[in-house]
């Protein structure tokens, strides 16, 4: 099977100082490791690596590294590898350092694959909301069997229905590294809306005790006082007549 080819060169300088010198020449420092082989520090051309990556698989692209010595004696080692980690400058968005992982085509590797939902869930036409629980799925597969993406059709989902990891069609030689019962997508009922009419006062309604009725009770006090004053005034008037 043919894989994307990238030329890398062994570098002797290690540490931050050596990496800075590499970047000053317009190249990117990196390391090739894995399969219990001694790590090799390398340099490579950034543009060559980026153009070699599959536009969809990206980091899951299987590469054929051609590792040559600094002297340029024409000898090179062919290594099958994948991009394990890439450090990127947050300002320039240029590669700062890359880790290449040696892989065996007959041995599984662990990677993450994008999850894509297709179709339109029936439940959404009835007012439900589609919720995607996972956007990537960790899987184990041999390098050549790694899928570009995983698709699942959500069309049959009614409100309250869900799809799980066990519903995924992974393909031969691919297994999910998740519990089969884990939900990946579901259709949920819309949140209950607040009814403004319940909060607004209703014309002609009797005020609730302790609320609108409170001012009325407070207003009754002067009336009671007035009655008492009137009663007292009547007694004084009777005394005067005697």
C-alpha positions in Angstrom: 0.0 0.0 0.0 1.3 3.5 -0.9 1.5 6.1 1.8 2.3 9.8 1.7 6.1 10.3 1.6 8.0 12.8 3.7 11.7 13.4 3.7 13.3 14.0 7.1 17.0 14.4 8.1 18.7 13.3 11.2 19.9 16.2 13.3 22.7 16.2 15.8 21.9 19.2 17.9 19.5 18.6 20.7 17.8 20.8 23.3 16.3 24.2 22.8 19.4 25.7 21.4 19.6 23.1 18.6 15.9 23.5 17.9 16.3 27.3 17.5 19.1 26.8 15.0 16.9 24.4 13.0 14.1 26.9 12.9 16.5 29.6 11.8 17.2 27.6 8.6 13.5 27.5 7.8 13.0 23.9 8.9 11.1 22.3 11.7 12.6 20.1 14.4 11.0 16.8 15.4 11.5 13.3 16.8 10.7 9.8 15.5 10.0 7.3 18.3 8.0 4.1 19.0 8.1 0.3 18.6 10.9 0.1 21.3 13.4 1.8 18.9 15.8 4.5 20.1 14.2 7.9 19.3 15.8 9.9 16.5 15.8 13.7 16.4 15.1 15.0 12.9 14.4 18.1 10.8 11.9 18.4 7.9 10.3 20.9 5.6 7.0 22.2 7.0 5.3 22.7 3.7 6.2 19.1 2.5 4.7 17.6 5.6 1.5 19.7 5.5 0.8 18.9 1.8 1.4 15.2 2.5 -1.4 15.0 5.1 -4.7 13.8 3.9 -7.2 16.7 4.0 -9.8 14.6 5.9 -7.6 12.2 8.0 -5.2 14.9 9.0 -3.2 13.5 12.0 -4.5 10.0 11.2 -2.6 10.0 7.9 -0.1 7.2 7.6 3.2 8.5 6.4 6.3 6.9 4.9 9.3 8.8 6.4 12.5 8.7 4.4 15.1 9.3 7.1 18.5 10.4 5.8 21.8 11.2 7.5 23.0 14.8 7.8 26.0 14.1 5.5 23.7 13.3 2.5 25.5 10.1 1.6 22.4 8.9 -0.2 21.5 6.2 2.4 18.1 6.5 4.0 15.8 4.5 6.2 12.1 4.0 5.4 9.9 4.2 8.4 6.1 4.0 8.5 4.8 6.6 11.0 1.9 8.8 12.0 1.8 12.3 13.4 1.4 11.8 17.2 1.7 15.4 18.4 2.3 18.8 16.8 3.2 22.0 18.6 2.0 25.2 16.9 3.0 28.8 17.5 -0.2 30.5 18.7 0.7 33.7 16.9 2.2 32.7 13.6 0.3 29.3 13.4 3.5 27.7 12.2 4.8 24.3 13.3 7.2 24.5 16.2 7.9 20.8 16.8 6.4 17.5 15.7 6.5 14.0 17.2 6.3 11.1 14.7 5.2 7.7 16.0 6.6 4.6 14.3 3.7 2.2 13.5 3.5 -1.4 12.6 0.9 -2.0 9.8 -0.1 -5.3 11.5 -0.6 -3.7 15.0 -3.5 -1.6 16.3 -3.0 2.0 17.1 -5.3 4.2 19.2 -6.6 7.3 17.5 -9.7 9.6 17.6 -12.0 9.8 14.6 -14.6 12.6 13.9 -18.3 11.7 14.4 -20.7 13.1 11.8 -24.5 13.1 12.2 -26.5 12.8 9.0 -30.2 13.2 8.2 -32.8 15.2 10.1 -34.3 13.6 13.2 -38.1 13.2 13.1 -38.3 14.4 16.6 -37.0 17.9 15.7 -40.0 18.4 13.4 -42.2 17.9 16.5 -40.4 20.5 18.5 -37.6 18.4 19.9 -33.9 19.4 20.0 -31.1 17.2 18.6 -28.2 16.9 21.1 -24.9 15.5 20.0 -23.1 14.0 23.1 -19.8 13.2 21.3 -18.0 14.8 18.4 -15.0 12.4 18.2 -14.8 8.7 18.9 -11.6 7.0 20.2 -11.0 3.8 18.2 -8.4 1.1 17.9 -7.5 -0.1 14.4 -4.5 -1.1 12.3 -3.1 2.0 10.5 -4.4 1.2 7.1 -7.9 0.5 8.5 -8.4 3.8 10.3 -11.6 5.4 9.0 -11.7 9.0 7.8 -14.8 9.7 9.8 -17.8 7.9 11.4 -21.3 8.7 10.2 -24.5 7.9 11.8 -28.1 8.6 10.5 -30.3 10.3 13.1 -33.4 10.4 10.9 -35.4 7.8 12.9 -35.0 9.5 16.3 -38.2 10.6 17.9 -38.3 12.8 21.1 -36.8 10.8 23.9 -34.9 8.5 21.5 -31.1 8.1 21.5 -28.3 6.5 19.6 -25.4 4.8 21.4 -21.9 3.7 20.6 -23.2 0.2 19.8 -25.2 1.7 16.9 -22.1 2.8 15.1 -21.0 1.0 11.9 -17.3 0.9 12.6 -16.1 -1.3 9.7 -13.9 -4.3 9.7 -10.9 -4.2 12.0 -12.1 -1.1 13.9 -13.3 -1.1 17.4 -14.5 1.7 19.7 -12.7 2.4 22.9 -15.9 3.4 24.7 -18.7 1.7 26.6 -21.2 0.5 24.0 -24.0 2.0 26.1 -22.6 5.5 25.9 -25.0 7.9 24.1 -23.7 9.7 21.0 -26.9 11.6 20.0 -30.4 12.1 21.3 -33.5 14.1 20.7 -34.7 15.9 23.9 -38.0 17.7 24.6 -37.8 21.5 24.5 -37.6 23.2 27.9 -40.9 24.3 29.3 -41.5 28.0 28.6 -42.5 30.3 31.4 -46.2 31.4 31.1 -46.2 35.1 31.6 -49.9 35.1 32.3 -49.3 33.2 35.6 -47.0 35.9 36.8 -49.2 38.8 35.7 -52.1 39.9 37.9 -55.6 38.9 36.7 -58.2 41.7 36.6 -60.9 41.2 39.2 -59.0 38.5 41.1 -58.9 38.4 44.9 -55.4 39.4 46.1 -53.4 36.7 47.8 -53.1 36.8 51.6 -49.9 38.5 52.6 -49.5 40.2 49.3 -51.9 42.6 47.8 -54.1 42.2 50.9 -51.4 43.6 53.2 -51.9 47.3 52.3 -55.6 46.9 52.9 -55.0 45.6 56.4 -52.7 48.4 57.1 -55.3 50.9 55.8 -57.9 49.4 58.2 -55.9 50.6 61.3 -56.9 54.3 60.9 -60.5 53.3 60.5 -60.4 51.4 63.8 -58.7 54.3 65.5 -61.4 56.7 64.2 -64.1 54.5 65.6 -62.4 54.4 69.0 -62.0 58.2 68.9 -65.7 58.6 68.1 -66.7 56.3 70.9 -64.5 58.2 73.3 -65.9 61.5 72.1 -69.4 60.3 72.8 -68.5 59.4 76.4 -67.1 62.9 77.0 -70.3 64.5 75.6 -72.4 62.4 78.0 -70.3 63.5 80.9 -70.8 67.1 79.9 -74.5 66.8 79.9 -74.5 65.4 83.5 
